Amino acid sequence: MEPPYGMNIVLHLSIMKTLKKILLLSAIALVTGIYTADAQVYVKQKPGKPDKIKVKGDAHPGEVWIDEDWQPKESTYVWNGERWERVPKPDMQWVAGYWVEKQRGWVWVPGHWEERKG
């Protein structure tokens, strides 16, 4: 036995309201996620490199030296440089990171791997 016709409309409207809420929350989550993924850490002064860190051992085949590297942590940067890093693929090279001064302060542009040209 089917529910009365009016019940189908009520059920349909309820489902539509729920779908609208889900779509709205998904859109908010997407926009918020995009905004925070693009967020940068600005500092008033570039942090100085720490005193020389003693590196244990020499490079193994397929490793390159990462001289300066910084990782954003909350409202500052922490040192992550002076280390050997394994090359992900033989045709890749490391492009060093660098500091950029912007209107709001200094920002670290992280180093990255890219394919060798030529």
C-alpha positions in Angstrom: 0.0 0.0 0.0 1.4 3.4 -1.0 1.5 6.4 1.3 -1.0 9.1 0.5 -0.1 11.5 -2.3 0.6 14.3 0.1 3.2 12.2 1.9 5.2 11.8 -1.3 5.4 15.6 -1.7 6.5 16.1 1.9 9.2 13.4 1.5 10.3 15.0 -1.7 10.6 18.5 -0.2 12.5 17.1 2.8 15.0 15.4 0.5 15.4 18.6 -1.5 16.1 20.6 1.6 18.7 18.1 2.8 20.4 18.1 -0.6 20.5 21.9 -0.6 22.1 21.9 2.8 24.7 19.3 1.7 25.5 21.4 -1.4 25.9 24.6 0.6 28.2 23.0 3.1 30.2 21.4 0.4 30.7 24.7 -1.3 31.7 26.4 1.9 34.2 23.6 2.6 35.6 23.9 -0.9 36.1 27.7 -0.8 37.6 27.5 2.7 40.0 24.7 1.6 41.1 26.7 -1.4 41.7 29.8 0.7 43.7 28.0 3.4 45.7 26.1 0.8 46.9 29.4 -0.7 47.6 31.0 2.7 51.2 32.2 3.2 53.2 32.9 6.3 54.6 36.5 6.4 57.4 37.5 8.7 58.8 41.0 9.4 62.4 39.8 9.1 63.9 36.9 7.2 65.2 34.4 9.8 68.9 33.9 9.7 70.4 30.5 8.9 71.4 28.7 12.0 75.1 28.1 12.8 76.6 25.5 10.6 75.0 22.1 11.1 77.4 19.2 11.1 76.4 16.9 8.2 77.0 13.2 8.8 78.6 11.5 5.8 78.9 12.3 2.2 76.2 12.1 -0.5 75.1 8.8 -1.7 74.7 8.3 -5.5 71.5 10.0 -6.6 71.5 12.6 -3.8 71.8 16.4 -4.0 72.6 19.0 -1.3 69.7 21.2 -0.1 71.5 24.3 1.3 68.7 26.5 2.5 65.1 25.4 3.2 62.4 26.6 5.5 59.1 25.1 6.5 56.1 27.3 7.5 54.9 26.5 11.0 52.0 28.6 12.5 53.2 32.2 12.1 56.9 31.6 11.5 59.3 29.4 9.6 61.5 26.6 10.9 64.9 25.6 9.4 64.9 22.5 7.2 68.1 23.1 5.2 71.6 21.7 5.0 70.7 18.1 4.2 71.1 15.5 1.4 68.0 14.7 -0.5 67.4 11.8 -2.9 66.6 12.8 -6.4 63.1 11.4 -7.2 63.9 10.5 -10.8 67.2 10.6 -12.8 66.0 13.5 -15.1 65.0 15.8 -12.2 66.9 18.7 -10.7 66.4 20.7 -7.5 65.4 24.4 -7.9 66.4 26.2 -4.7 63.9 28.1 -2.6 64.3 31.9 -1.9 62.9 34.7 0.1 60.6 37.4 -1.4 59.8 40.7 0.2 56.2 41.6 -0.2 54.0 44.4 1.2 53.0 42.3 4.3 56.5 41.1 5.0 58.9 38.3 3.9 57.7 35.0 2.4 59.7 31.9 1.7 59.1 30.4 -1.8 60.0 26.7 -1.3 62.4 24.8 -3.4 61.1 22.1 -5.7 62.0 19.4 -8.1 61.6 19.9 -11.9 62.6 18.1 -15.0 66.0 19.0 -16.5 65.8 21.2 -19.5 67.7 20.1 -22.6 
